[in-house]
Amino acid sequence: MHAFTSHMTDMNEQTQVFASKAGDNPLLAEWSGPFGVAAFGRIKPEHFRPAFARAFAAHAAEVAAIAGNADAPTFANTIDALESSGEALTRAVDVFDLLAGAHTNDAILAVERELAPFKAKHWDRILMDEALFGRIDTLYRTRERLALSAEQRRVLERYHLKFTRAGAALDAAAKARLADINERLATLGTTFSQNVLADEQSYTLVLDGEDDLAGLPDFVRAAARAAAEERGLAGKHAVTTSRSSVEPFLQFSARRDLREKIFRAWIARGDGGGANDNKAIIAEMVSLRAERARLLGYATFAHYRLDDTMAKTPQAVRALLERVWAPGRRRALADRDDLQALVQAEGKNFALAPWDWRYYAEKLRKARCDIDEAAIKPYLQLERIIEAAFYAANRLFGLTFERRDDVPVWHDDVRVWEVRDAAGRHRGLFFGDYFARTSKHSGAWMTTLRDQEKLRGDIHPLVVNVMNFSKVGKGDPTLLSFDDAKTLFHEFGHALHALLSDVTYPMIAGTSVLLDWSELPSQLFEHWLERPEILRRFALHYHTGEPMPEDLLRRLVAARTFNQGQTTVEYVASALIDLDLHLKPATGGAEAFDIDGFEQATLARIGMPAEIVMRHRPTHFQHVFAGAGYASAYYSYLWSEVLDADAFAAFEETGDVFDAGIANKLHDHVYSAGGARDPAELYTAFRGRLPTPEGLLKRRGLSEDAA
């Protein structure tokens, strides 16, 4: 905070200095690399503070000029001007956020801690500016007389709502308190995320000798050997708390004691009672969010957050979650009994525990479906799955992907492809950063280094997918689980949403849509991975090159609903905890809130099976507490699944999962439309109606006729 403040205070005196040193700072210099990509090879942590100081000041000056314009407000001099402002800041933030998530270090973490509250304060000053909001409000109240295009009207409505929800219409005292809350929440969210990262970096389960490796197939051993080598443990094997490392170990390790050890470390991230403990942070964040909502006129934070979603209300969210919870729990309990029977059949007398579930589920899948992960994985090479995603995008939307080695990247593992449409026109760049490393946060996500727009010219997007697949030794192929492959398709679906965007305004470009609509393009794209048309072509054995045998392929597709009870329960429990946390009213203090007690009481109330743990416990629930992206909105994956199950059925009904007519409608009303229209309108334009949850239940194998 101090560093940014000092830079901003001296801004007038430093303008010429900054200008003269622009060539020394790649963030301040013109980005002259191929396709306008930042010179990542030259960017150092010390470049960010002066770059942010200059960018914040420039943006503040641009907005002040818009707010202080003596001319009457017009769409051009207010909304167009706002959409065109802050270019330098957007570029700096996009680069920094990417590095802070995908290739961080102590120096970047320090800048991240300083930046979070400063960025919050900067945006509060803009979004609570009385004169600026007055201009927007005038346009909004007279919008029927402005002869706006449909897209311009949508942008104006979104701007008005954005400012209103940020507190622009509040009195001075309420604005001041809201600004304090936002600044504190920004700091807390950053600390939460960094605490989880610190716990992930500090824990490694070292496997020493054949006894520790009992039950592990070759591909799990290879990944564990590579993880150990990365940590300077040559000759040993290591398991980390990255999901792509810990889940295969839990699935195959015959050592129950080691399964328990890594499982407990995995679910205890952010809950260790030391410097990285997140419980007090959660308590304060929940309290501040509730107070923020009350200031803005809402009963709870959940009411505030959900008001700007497709779901609209906590009641609608709860109805969907409970509709899926009941059959999911029934299926999970039935599977639990079958797993316990397997334990007893082996002559063991322990009660099934959470660290046993994946191990015995793999045995049950082999017995029930005649299939196991070790048989599938040799056919799922990372390179082939990437090709499969590109192939599906080509069949659906005519896109082609050409590898580029001349584009700057932030790590040697990162790959770049130029994307062209069916007519051969450039549509953007796609970056793939696939492997886990100690400098990267866990999980998988999509982000952008530049968004599509037409306001300032025909600007093409720079789109990034970040994964955490386990890297194996040099020369060895990276083999994926089927869930890993689905994750790749999921994130690539998000990437397509950004790459195919075809709107004028940045405000509504790409994935800048309502949250419970944003997961539709990603979850829908997962369906093509499961198609025999894709698997026959790309599921090739890494050693022989032979395609997956037809019988194995058939069994793989048939086993799609296996273990959906456990998968449903672990997800829905997390979503219900998230919703219930944010339905708490403001209390004026966080000291008395016990998140552990709240978690236990909520799980007891909903009847959580003791053998299953939430997909994300609160202390490492980064969707919800590392910022506010999914706060009280983690349900959105399920809401979008209602949409995607119905959307894919549109292809199935034609008998061709690449049907050109349906694909064109999908392109026009989903992938390219951004936020140009209300999502319900867009979906109805695509499908002719809105869906019901029945398709979701059937797809998960939880409906009455699927039971």
C-alpha positions in Angstrom: 0.0 0.0 0.0 2.7 2.4 0.9 4.6 1.9 -2.3 1.6 2.6 -4.5 0.6 5.6 -2.4 4.0 7.2 -2.7 4.0 6.7 -6.4 0.6 8.2 -6.7 1.4 11.2 -4.5 4.3 12.1 -6.6 2.6 11.4 -9.9 2.8 15.0 -11.3 6.5 15.3 -10.6 7.2 11.8 -11.9 5.3 11.9 -15.2 8.4 12.8 -17.2 10.6 10.4 -15.3 8.2 7.6 -16.1 8.0 8.6 -19.7 11.8 8.6 -20.0 12.1 5.2 -18.4 9.3 3.6 -20.3 11.8 1.7 -22.5 13.3 0.2 -19.4 10.0 -1.2 -18.1 8.3 -3.6 -20.5 5.0 -2.9 -18.8 5.2 0.8 -19.7 6.7 0.4 -23.2 4.7 -0.3 -26.3 4.0 -4.1 -26.6 5.6 -4.7 -29.9 5.8 -8.5 -29.7 3.9 -10.8 -32.1 0.2 -10.1 -31.8 0.8 -7.5 -29.2 1.7 -9.9 -26.5 3.6 -8.7 -23.4 7.3 -9.2 -23.3 7.1 -11.8 -20.6 10.8 -12.7 -20.8 11.7 -9.1 -19.7 9.0 -8.6 -17.0 10.3 -8.6 -13.4 8.4 -8.1 -10.2 10.0 -4.7 -9.7 8.3 -3.4 -12.9 4.8 -3.7 -11.5 4.8 -0.9 -8.9 5.8 1.9 -11.2 3.6 0.5 -14.0 0.6 0.4 -11.7 1.3 3.8 -10.3 1.3 5.3 -13.8 -1.7 3.2 -15.0 -3.9 4.1 -12.0 -3.1 7.8 -12.3 -3.9 7.7 -16.1 -7.2 5.9 -15.6 -8.2 8.3 -12.8 -7.5 11.3 -15.0 -9.5 9.8 -17.9 -12.5 9.1 -15.7 -12.3 12.6 -14.1 -12.4 14.1 -17.6 -15.5 12.1 -18.4 -17.3 12.9 -15.1 -16.4 16.6 -15.4 -17.4 17.0 -19.1 -19.4 20.3 -19.4 -21.4 18.9 -22.3 -24.6 17.1 -21.7 -24.2 13.3 -21.3 -24.4 11.3 -24.5 -23.8 7.6 -25.0 -20.6 8.5 -26.9 -19.1 11.0 -24.4 -20.0 8.9 -21.3 -20.4 5.1 -22.0 -18.1 4.9 -25.0 -15.6 7.0 -23.2 -15.7 4.8 -20.1 -15.4 1.7 -22.2 -12.3 3.1 -23.9 -10.6 4.2 -20.7 -8.1 2.4 -18.5 -6.3 0.5 -21.3 -2.9 0.6 -19.6 -4.4 -0.4 -16.3 -6.3 -3.4 -17.8 -3.1 -4.6 -19.5 -1.0 -4.4 -16.3 -3.7 -6.1 -14.2 -4.2 -8.9 -16.7 -0.5 -9.7 -16.9 0.0 -9.4 -13.1 -3.1 -11.6 -12.3 -1.8 -14.3 -14.6 1.6 -14.4 -13.1 0.2 -14.2 -9.5 -1.8 -17.3 -10.2 0.3 -19.3 -12.7 3.9 -18.4 -11.9 4.3 -16.5 -8.7 7.2 -15.9 -6.3 7.7 -14.1 -3.0 8.2 -10.7 -4.7 5.0 -11.0 -6.7 3.1 -12.2 -3.6 4.3 -9.0 -1.8 3.0 -6.8 -4.7 -0.3 -8.7 -4.7 -0.8 -7.9 -1.0 -0.1 -4.2 -1.7 -2.2 -4.1 -4.8 -5.4 -5.6 -3.5 -6.6 -2.8 -1.3 -5.3 -0.1 -3.6 -7.2 -1.5 -6.5 -10.4 -1.7 -4.4 -10.0 1.9 -3.4 -9.3 3.0 -7.0 -12.5 1.4 -8.3 -14.6 2.6 -5.4 -13.7 6.2 -6.2 -14.9 5.6 -9.7 -18.0 3.6 -9.0 -19.1 6.0 -6.2 -18.4 9.2 -8.1 -21.6 11.3 -7.8 -21.0 13.3 -11.0 -20.2 10.3 -13.1 -23.1 8.3 -11.9 -25.3 11.3 -12.5 -24.4 11.2 -16.2 -25.0 7.5 -16.4 -28.3 7.8 -14.6 -29.5 10.6 -16.9 -28.8 8.3 -19.9 -30.5 5.4 -18.2 -33.7 7.3 -17.4 -33.9 8.7 -21.0 -32.8 5.5 -22.7 -36.1 5.0 -24.6 -35.4 8.3 -26.5 -31.7 7.7 -27.3 -32.1 5.5 -30.5 -29.6 3.0 -29.1 -28.8 -0.4 -30.7 -29.8 -3.5 -28.7 -26.2 -4.0 -27.7 -25.8 -0.3 -26.6 -28.9 -0.5 -24.5 -27.7 -3.7 -22.8 -24.3 -2.0 -22.1 -26.0 1.1 -20.6 -28.3 -1.1 -18.4 -25.3 -3.1 -17.2 -23.3 0.1 -16.4 -26.2 1.6 -14.4 -26.7 -1.7 -12.5 -22.9 -1.9 -11.9 -22.7 1.6 -10.4 -26.0 1.1 -8.4 -24.8 -2.2 -6.9 -21.4 -0.6 -6.1 -23.2 2.1 -3.9 -23.2 5.1 -6.3 -26.7 6.1 -5.0 -25.8 6.0 -1.3 -25.2 9.0 1.0 -21.7 10.1 1.8 -21.4 8.2 5.1 -22.6 4.9 3.6 -20.2 5.3 0.7 -17.3 5.9 3.1 -18.2 2.8 5.1 -18.7 0.7 1.9 -15.3 1.8 0.6 -13.6 0.7 3.9 -15.4 -2.7 3.7 -14.3 -3.2 0.1 -10.7 -2.4 0.8 -10.6 -4.7 3.8 -12.3 -7.5 1.8 -9.7 -7.2 -0.9 -6.9 -7.6 1.6 -8.6 -10.6 3.2 -9.3 -12.3 -0.1 -5.6 -12.0 -1.1 -4.4 -13.3 2.3 -6.8 -16.2 2.1 -5.5 -17.3 -1.3 -1.9 -16.9 -0.3 -2.5 -18.9 2.9 -3.8 -21.8 0.8 -0.9 -21.6 -1.6 1.6 -21.6 1.4 0.0 -24.7 2.8 0.1 -26.4 -0.6 3.8 -25.5 -1.0 4.8 -26.6 2.5 3.4 -30.1 2.5 4.7 -33.1 0.6 4.2 -36.8 1.4 7.5 -38.5 0.6 7.3 -42.1 -0.5 10.5 -44.0 0.2 10.8 -47.5 -1.0 8.6 -50.1 -2.6 6.3 -50.6 0.5 5.2 -46.9 0.2 4.4 -47.4 -3.5 2.3 -50.5 -3.0 -0.7 -50.5 -5.4 0.4 -47.6 -7.5 0.4 -48.1 -11.3 3.3 -46.9 -13.4 1.7 -43.6 -14.4 1.1 -42.6 -10.8 4.7 -43.6 -9.9 6.1 -41.6 -12.8 4.2 -38.5 -11.7 5.3 -38.9 -8.1 8.9 -39.4 -9.2 8.7 -36.2 -11.2 7.2 -34.3 -8.2 10.0 -35.5 -6.0 12.7 -34.5 -8.5 11.2 -31.0 -8.8 11.5 -30.7 -5.0 15.1 -31.9 -4.9 14.3 -35.4 -3.7 16.0 -37.4 -6.5 15.5 -41.2 -6.2 12.3 -40.8 -4.2 8.6 -40.3 -4.9 6.3 -37.5 -3.6 2.6 -36.7 -3.5 1.4 -33.2 -3.1 -1.9 -31.7 -2.1 -2.6 -30.7 -5.7 -5.8 -32.5 -6.7 -4.1 -34.1 -9.8 -1.5 -35.6 -7.4 -3.5 -36.6 -4.4 -6.6 -38.1 -6.1 -4.7 -40.8 -8.1 -2.8 -41.7 -4.9 -6.1 -42.1 -3.0 -7.5 -44.1 -5.9 -4.7 -46.7 -6.1 -2.5 -46.7 -3.0 -2.8 -50.0 -1.0 -1.3 -48.2 2.0 -4.3 -47.1 4.1 -2.1 -45.3 6.6 -0.6 -43.1 3.8 -4.0 -42.5 2.2 -5.2 -41.2 5.5 -2.1 -39.0 6.0 -2.3 -37.3 2.6 -6.1 -37.0 2.8 -6.0 -35.2 6.1 -3.4 -32.8 4.9 -5.4 -32.2 1.7 -8.6 -31.3 3.5 -6.8 -29.3 6.3 -5.4 -26.6 3.9 -6.0 -23.3 5.6 -7.1 -25.0 8.8 -3.8 -25.7 10.6 -4.1 -23.2 13.4 -0.9 -21.4 12.5 0.1 -18.4 10.3 -1.8 -19.8 7.3 -5.1 -20.5 9.1 -8.1 -19.0 7.3 -10.8 -19.4 9.9 -10.6 -15.8 11.3 -10.5 -14.5 7.7 -13.7 -16.3 6.8 -15.4 -15.0 9.9 -14.5 -11.4 9.1 -15.3 -11.8 5.4 -18.8 -13.2 6.1 -19.5 -10.4 8.5 -18.3 -7.7 6.2 -20.1 -9.1 3.2 -23.4 -9.1 5.2 -22.8 -5.5 6.3 -22.1 -4.5 2.7 -25.3 -6.1 1.5 -27.3 -4.3 4.3 -25.8 -0.9 3.2 -27.0 -1.6 -0.3 -30.6 -2.5 0.9 -30.5 -6.3 0.8 -31.4 -8.7 3.6 -28.3 -10.7 3.2 -25.2 -11.0 1.0 -26.8 -14.0 -0.8 -29.8 -11.8 -1.7 -27.5 -9.1 -3.0 -25.2 -11.5 -5.0 -28.0 -13.5 -6.5 -30.1 -10.6 -7.6 -27.8 -10.2 -10.6 -27.9 -13.8 -11.7 -30.3 -16.1 -13.7 -31.4 -17.7 -10.4 -32.3 -14.3 -8.9 -33.1 -15.5 -5.4 -31.7 -17.8 -2.6 -35.0 -19.7 -2.7 -34.5 -20.6 -6.3 -30.9 -21.7 -5.7 -31.9 -23.8 -2.6 -34.7 -25.5 -4.6 -32.3 -26.6 -7.3 -29.7 -27.8 -4.8 -32.2 -29.8 -2.7 -33.8 -31.2 -5.8 -30.4 -32.8 -6.7 -29.2 -33.4 -3.1 -31.9 -36.0 -2.2 -31.4 -38.4 -5.1 -27.6 -37.8 -5.0 -27.5 -38.7 -1.3 -29.6 -41.8 -1.8 -27.2 -43.0 -4.5 -24.2 -42.2 -2.4 -25.5 -44.1 0.6 -26.2 -47.2 -1.6 -22.7 -47.0 -3.0 -21.3 -46.6 0.5 -22.9 -49.9 1.5 -21.4 -51.6 -1.5 -18.0 -50.2 -0.7 -18.2 -51.4 2.9 -19.1 -54.8 1.6 -15.9 -54.8 -0.4 -13.9 -54.0 2.7 -15.4 -56.9 4.6 -15.0 -59.2 1.6 -11.3 -58.6 1.9 -11.4 -59.8 5.5 -11.0 -56.3 7.0 -13.1 -55.0 9.8 -12.6 -51.2 9.6 -15.5 -48.8 8.8 -15.1 -47.1 5.5 -13.6 -43.6 5.9 -13.3 -40.7 3.4 -9.7 -41.7 2.5 -11.0 -45.1 1.6 -13.7 -44.1 -0.8 -11.7 -43.6 -4.0 -9.6 -46.7 -3.4 -12.7 -49.0 -3.0 -14.7 -47.1 -5.6 -12.0 -48.0 -8.1 -12.4 -51.7 -7.1 -16.2 -51.4 -7.3 -16.0 -49.8 -10.8 -13.9 -52.7 -12.0 -16.4 -55.2 -10.6 -19.5 -53.4 -11.6 -18.5 -51.8 -14.9 -15.6 -54.1 -15.9 -13.3 -51.1 -16.2 -10.5 -49.4 -14.2 -8.5 -46.3 -14.5 -5.2 -48.2 -15.2 -6.9 -49.6 -18.3 -8.2 -46.2 -19.5 -5.3 -43.9 -18.8 -2.8 -45.2 -21.4 -5.3 -44.1 -24.1 -5.6 -40.6 -22.8 -2.4 -38.7 -23.7 -2.4 -35.0 -23.0 -1.3 -34.2 -26.6 -4.1 -36.2 -28.1 -6.7 -34.7 -25.8 -5.6 -31.2 -26.8 -6.0 -32.3 -30.4 -9.4 -33.7 -29.6 -10.6 -30.4 -28.2 -9.3 -28.6 -31.3 -11.0 -31.1 -33.5 -14.4 -30.7 -31.8 -14.0 -26.9 -32.1 -13.2 -27.2 -35.8 -16.2 -29.5 -36.5 -18.6 -27.2 -34.5 -17.3 -23.8 -35.4 -14.7 -24.1 -38.2 -11.8 -23.0 -36.0 -8.2 -24.1 -36.7 -5.2 -24.0 -34.4 -1.6 -23.4 -35.6 1.2 -23.8 -33.1 3.3 -20.6 -32.7 6.8 -20.6 -31.2 7.5 -16.9 -31.7 5.1 -15.6 -29.0 6.5 -14.6 -25.6 5.4 -16.8 -22.7 5.8 -16.7 -18.9 7.2 -20.3 -18.5 8.9 -22.8 -20.8 5.9 -25.2 -20.3 3.5 -22.8 -21.9 2.4 -23.4 -25.5 0.7 -21.0 -27.9 -1.6 -21.5 -30.9 -2.9 -19.0 -33.4 -6.7 -19.4 -33.9 -8.4 -18.8 -37.3 -12.0 -19.2 -38.4 -13.4 -21.2 -41.3 -12.6 -18.3 -43.7 -8.9 -18.3 -42.5 -9.3 -15.0 -40.6 -7.3 -14.5 -37.4 -9.5 -14.8 -34.3 -6.9 -14.7 -31.5 -4.3 -16.6 -29.6 -4.8 -19.6 -27.3 -2.2 -20.2 -24.5 -2.0 -23.6 -22.8 -0.2 -23.8 -19.4 -0.9 -27.4 -18.4 1.5 -28.7 -15.8 1.6 -28.3 -12.0 4.6 -26.6 -10.4 5.4 -25.0 -7.1 5.0 -21.5 -8.4 1.4 -22.1 -9.5 -1.9 -22.1 -7.5 -3.7 -25.4 -7.6 -6.9 -25.9 -9.7 -7.7 -25.1 -13.3 -9.0 -21.9 -14.8 -9.3 -19.7 -17.9 -8.3 -16.1 -18.1 -7.4 -13.5 -20.7 -4.5 -11.2 -21.5 -6.8 -9.2 -23.8 -10.5 -9.4 -24.5 -12.3 -9.2 -27.9 -13.9 -5.8 -28.8 -14.7 -3.6 -31.8 -15.0 -0.2 -30.1 -11.3 0.7 -30.5 -10.8 -1.4 -33.7 -11.1 -5.1 -34.5 -9.3 -6.3 -31.4 -8.8 -10.1 -31.0 -8.5 -11.9 -27.7 -5.5 -13.5 -26.0 -7.0 -16.5 -24.1 -5.3 -18.6 -21.5 -6.0 -22.0 -20.0 -4.2 -23.0 -16.8 -4.2 -26.6 -15.5 -2.3 -28.6 -12.9 -1.6 -31.9 -14.5 1.2 -34.0 -13.0 4.3 -33.7 -15.2 6.3 -36.8 -15.8 9.9 -37.4 -16.8 11.4 -35.9 -19.9 10.4 -38.0 -23.0 7.5 -39.7 -21.3 3.9 -39.0 -22.3 1.6 -37.2 -19.9 -1.3 -39.5 -19.3 -4.6 -38.1 -18.0 -7.5 -39.6 -16.0 -10.9 -39.3 -17.7 -11.7 -36.5 -15.1 -8.5 -34.7 -16.1 -9.5 -34.9 -19.7 -12.9 -33.5 -18.9 -11.2 -30.6 -17.0 -9.2 -29.8 -20.1 -12.4 -29.8 -22.3 -14.2 -27.7 -19.6 -11.6 -25.0 -19.5 -11.3 -25.1 -23.3 -15.0 -24.4 -23.5 -14.4 -21.2 -21.5 -11.6 -20.4 -23.9 -14.0 -20.8 -26.9 -16.4 -18.5 -25.2 -13.7 -15.8 -25.2 -12.2 -16.7 -28.7 -15.6 -16.7 -30.5 -16.8 -13.5 -28.8 -18.2 -11.1 -31.4 -19.4 -7.9 -29.7 -18.5 -4.2 -29.8 -18.1 -3.4 -26.1 -15.6 -4.8 -23.6 -18.3 -4.6 -20.9 -20.1 -7.6 -22.4 -17.3 -9.4 -24.3 -16.6 -13.1 -24.0 -17.1 -14.5 -20.5 -18.3 -11.1 -19.1 -21.7 -12.6 -18.5 -23.9 -13.5 -15.5 -22.1 -16.1 -13.5 -24.6 -18.9 -13.7 -24.6 -18.5 -17.5 -20.8 -18.4 -17.8 -20.4 -22.1 -17.0 -22.7 -23.2 -19.9 -20.2 -23.0 -22.7 -17.5 -24.8 -20.6 -19.7 -27.6 -19.3 -21.5 -28.1 -22.6 -18.2 -28.6 -24.4 -17.3 -31.5 -22.0 -20.0 -33.6 -23.7 -18.0 -34.0 -26.9 -15.2 -35.7 -25.0 -17.5 -38.6 -24.1 -18.6 -39.2 -27.7 -17.4 -42.4 -29.5 -16.7 -40.2 -32.5 -14.0 -38.4 -30.5 -12.7 -41.3 -28.5 -12.2 -43.5 -31.5 -10.1 -40.9 -33.2 -8.0 -39.6 -30.3 -8.0 -42.2 -27.5 -4.9 -43.9 -28.8 -2.5 -46.1 -26.7 0.6 -44.1 -25.9 2.9 -47.0 -26.7 1.2 -48.9 -29.6 -0.8 -46.1 -31.2 -3.7 -48.5 -31.4 -7.2 -47.0 -30.8 -9.1 -47.8 -27.6 -10.8 -51.2 -28.2 -14.4 -50.9 -29.0 -15.4 -53.0 -26.0 -13.4 -50.8 -23.6 -14.8 -47.6 -25.2 -18.3 -48.9 -24.8 -17.7 -49.8 -21.1 -16.1 -46.4 -20.5 -19.1 -44.5 -21.9 -21.5 -46.8 -20.1 -19.6 -46.1 -16.8 -20.2 -42.4 -17.1 -22.7 -42.3 -14.2 -20.6 -44.5 -11.9 -20.0 -42.8 -8.5 -22.2 -39.9 -9.3 -23.7 -40.1 -5.9 -20.4 -39.2 -4.2 -19.6 -36.6 -6.9 -23.0 -35.0 -6.4 -22.9 -35.0 -2.6 -19.4 -33.5 -2.3 -20.3 -30.7 -4.7 -23.9 -29.9 -3.5 -22.7 -29.9 0.2 -20.1 -27.2 -0.7 -22.8 -25.2 -2.5 -25.2 -25.4 0.4 -22.5 -24.4 2.9 -21.7 -21.4 0.6 -25.3 -20.4 0.4 -26.0 -20.8 4.1 -22.9 -18.8 5.1 -24.0 -15.9 3.0 -27.6 -16.0 4.3 -26.3 -14.9 7.7 -27.5 -11.4 8.6 -25.0 -8.7 9.5 -24.1 -8.9 13.2 -21.7 -6.1 13.5 -18.8 -8.3 14.5 -17.0 -11.5 13.4 -15.5 -12.5 16.7 -18.2 -14.9 17.8 -18.5 -16.8 14.5 -17.2 -20.3 14.6 -16.8 -21.6 11.0 -15.9 -25.1 12.1 -19.1 -25.3 14.2 -21.1 -23.9 11.4 -19.7 -26.4 8.9 -20.4 -29.3 11.2 -23.9 -28.2 12.1 -24.9 -27.6 8.5 -23.5 -31.0 7.4 -25.4 -32.7 10.2 -28.6 -30.9 9.2 -28.5 -32.0 5.6 -27.4 -35.5 6.5 -23.9 -35.5 5.0 -22.6 -39.1 4.8 -19.6 -39.4 7.2 -17.6 -41.2 4.5 -17.7 -38.2 2.1 -16.1 -34.8 2.6 -17.1 -31.6 0.8 -15.3 -30.9 -2.5 -14.1 -27.6 -1.0 -14.1 -27.2 2.8 -14.5 -23.5 3.8 -10.8 -22.9 4.8 -9.6 -23.6 1.3 -12.7 -22.7 -0.7 -11.0 -20.3 -3.0 -14.0 -20.0 -5.4 -15.8 -18.2 -2.5 -13.1 -16.5 -0.3 -10.2 -15.7 -2.6 -12.2 -12.8 -3.9 -16.0 -12.8 -4.3 -16.3 -14.5 -7.7 -18.5 -17.4 -6.6 -19.5 -16.2 -3.1 -23.0 -17.5 -2.5 -22.9 -18.6 -6.2 -21.0 -21.9 -6.2 -24.4 -23.4 -7.2 -23.8 -21.9 -10.7 -22.1 -25.0 -12.0 -25.3 -27.0 -11.3 -27.5 -24.3 -12.7 -25.4 -24.3 -15.9 -25.6 -28.1 -15.9 -29.3 -27.9 -16.2 -28.7 -25.8 -19.3 -25.9 -27.9 -20.8 -27.7 -31.2 -20.5 -30.6 -29.8 -22.4 -28.4 -28.0 -24.9 -26.5 -31.1 -25.8 -29.8 -32.9 -26.2 -30.5 -30.5 -29.1 -27.6 -32.2 -31.0 -28.6 -35.7 -29.9 -32.1 -35.2 -31.2 -30.7 -34.6 -34.7 -28.7 -37.8 -34.7 -25.5 -35.8 -35.4 -23.5 -34.3 -32.5 -21.9 -32.0 -35.0 -25.1 -30.9 -36.7 -24.3 -27.7 -38.6 -27.6 -26.0 -38.0 -27.6 -26.5 -34.3 -23.9 -25.6 -34.1 -24.6 -22.3 -35.9 -27.4 -21.4 -33.5 -25.1 -22.4 -30.6 -22.4 -20.1 -32.0 -24.7 -17.2 -32.5 -26.7 -17.3 -29.3 -24.2 -18.7 -26.8 -20.5 -18.7 -27.7 -20.3 -15.4 -29.7 -23.0 -13.4 -28.0 -21.1 -12.6 -24.8 -23.5 -10.6 -22.5 -25.2 -8.8 -25.3 -28.6 -10.0 -24.2 -30.3 -11.5 -21.1 -29.2 -15.2 -20.8 -32.7 -16.4 -20.7 -33.4 -14.7 -24.0 -30.2 -16.1 -25.5 -31.0 -19.7 -24.4 -34.6 -19.4 -25.7 -33.3 -18.2 -29.0 -31.0 -21.2 -29.2 -33.3 -23.9 -27.9 -36.8 -22.4 -28.3 -37.6 -22.8 -24.6 -36.0 -22.9 -21.1 -35.0 -26.3 -19.6 -36.0 -28.2 -16.5 -33.7 -30.1 -14.1 -34.9 -33.5 -15.4 -32.2 -33.7 -18.1 -29.5 -33.1 -15.5 -30.8 -35.8 -13.2 -31.0 -38.3 -16.1 -27.5 -37.4 -17.2 -26.1 -38.0 -13.7 -28.0 -41.3 -13.4 -30.1 -39.9 -10.5 -33.6 -39.8 -12.1 -36.3 -42.3 -11.3 -35.9 -44.1 -14.6 -32.1 -44.1 -14.3 -32.1 -45.6 -10.8 
